Amino acid sequence: MDSSALIIAVVGYTIVFVALVILWLIFANLPRLFLLFRKWKYKLAQKDHDCDKCDEFITGQENAAIAVALFLFFNELHDEESTLMTIKKVKKDYSPWSSKVYTTNAFQRNKY
């Protein structure tokens, strides 16, 4: 083993290790970044929107009516189906494509 191979191996391992550490730091701090972004977005929305000025307020009764309407709508999307399941056995002819004999390497069989 010469010195150039050793240098290439050390540099390669170092690059991979540094890349893994950087990825770990990014993924470990990703929830914090999302939380900061959410807080920043919420603060911007509060500056642009003042609730005292708006007259649009949905009451609990209206929310309940909307929820019931959505529940009924999504329940009607599915048809009633019978639960009878049949399995038909089909005879398959021999195919050389599915044979395990042809997947072995011919060079290894003739090697010994």
C-alpha positions in Angstrom: 0.0 0.0 0.0 1.6 3.3 -1.1 1.2 6.7 0.5 -1.2 8.1 -2.1 -3.7 5.4 -1.4 -3.6 6.1 2.3 -4.0 9.8 1.6 -7.0 9.2 -0.6 -8.6 6.9 2.0 -8.1 9.4 4.8 -9.5 12.3 2.7 -12.5 10.2 1.6 -13.3 9.2 5.1 -12.9 12.7 6.4 -15.3 14.1 3.7 -17.9 11.5 4.4 -17.7 12.1 8.2 -17.9 15.9 7.8 -20.9 15.5 5.5 -22.7 13.2 8.0 -22.0 15.7 10.8 -23.4 18.6 8.8 -26.5 16.6 7.9 -27.0 15.6 11.5 -26.8 19.2 12.6 -29.3 20.3 9.9 -31.8 17.5 10.8 -31.3 18.0 14.5 -32.1 21.7 14.3 -34.9 21.5 11.7 -37.7 21.5 14.2 -36.3 24.7 15.8 -36.1 26.3 12.4 -39.7 25.4 11.6 -40.8 26.8 15.0 -39.0 30.1 14.4 -40.5 30.3 10.9 -44.0 29.7 12.3 -43.5 32.3 15.0 -42.3 34.8 12.5 -45.2 34.1 10.2 -47.7 34.4 13.1 -46.2 37.8 14.0 -46.5 39.0 10.5 -50.1 37.8 10.3 -50.9 39.7 13.6 -49.5 42.9 12.2 -51.6 42.7 9.1 -54.8 41.5 10.7 -56.6 43.3 13.5 -59.5 41.3 14.9 -61.3 44.3 16.3 -61.9 45.7 12.8 -63.4 42.5 11.3 -67.1 41.7 11.5 -66.7 38.1 10.3 -66.9 35.7 13.2 -68.2 32.1 12.8 -70.2 30.9 15.8 -70.0 27.4 17.3 -73.4 26.5 15.7 -72.1 27.4 12.3 -69.0 25.3 12.8 -71.1 22.4 14.0 -73.3 22.7 10.9 -70.3 22.7 8.6 -68.8 19.7 10.3 -72.0 17.7 10.1 -72.3 18.6 6.4 -68.8 17.5 5.7 -69.2 14.3 7.6 -72.4 13.4 5.7 -70.8 14.3 2.4 -67.7 12.1 2.9 -69.8 9.2 4.2 -71.9 9.1 1.1 -68.9 8.9 -1.2 -68.4 5.2 -0.5 -70.7 2.6 -1.9 -72.0 -0.3 0.0 -70.2 -3.4 -1.3 -70.5 -7.0 -0.6 -67.8 -8.6 1.5 -67.7 -11.8 -0.6 -64.2 -12.4 -1.8 -63.3 -15.1 -4.3 -59.9 -16.5 -5.2 -59.6 -18.2 -8.6 -56.6 -20.5 -8.9 -54.8 -20.1 -12.2 -52.5 -22.7 -13.6 -49.2 -21.1 -14.7 -47.1 -22.7 -17.3 -43.4 -23.1 -16.8 -41.3 -20.0 -17.7 -37.5 -20.0 -17.9 -37.7 -16.3 -16.7 -38.7 -17.5 -13.2 -36.3 -20.3 -12.9 -33.7 -20.0 -10.2 -31.2 -22.2 -12.1 -30.5 -19.5 -14.7 -29.8 -16.8 -12.0 -26.5 -18.4 -10.9 -23.4 -17.1 -12.5 -21.9 -19.6 -15.1 -18.3 -18.4 -14.4 -18.4 -19.4 -10.8 -19.7 -22.9 -11.6 -16.9 -23.5 -14.1 -14.3 -22.0 -11.8 -13.9 -25.0 -9.4 
